[in-house]
Amino acid sequence: METRLHRDGAPEWGEDAGRYVMSVAVSMTGVDAHRIRKYETAGLVTPARTEGGQRLFSDRDIVRIREVARLEAEGVNFKGIAMILGMQEEGGEMRQDD
């Protein structure tokens, strides 16, 4: 996923646009950076990247990280989390706490 740009070169700021660096994502979600990187490796979250490779998390990514962490805390493994998230997205029911 890449950060989309408007015609004038400014970043697009929709809910799918990457705008938060890792430290901000950690603050917003309460999930440590190591866990977030594990979620990414498992394909559970796919942040945008800058040209230099820095992760940029979107509002949707933040919601997804919170949901993954909630499911993980309930004892669901990553494969199960992926299935649950897929079903939620199909039904348009991505849970948004806060």
HELIX and SHEET records of a PDB file:
HELIX    1   1 MET A   22  THR A   29  1                                   8    
HELIX    2   2 ALA A   33  THR A   41  1                                   9    
HELIX    3   3 ASP A   59  ALA A   73  1                                  15    
HELIX    4   4 PHE A   78  GLY A   91  1                                  14    
SHEET    1   A 2 ALA A  48  ARG A  49  0                                        
SHEET    2   A 2 ARG A  55  LEU A  56 -1                                        
END                                                                             
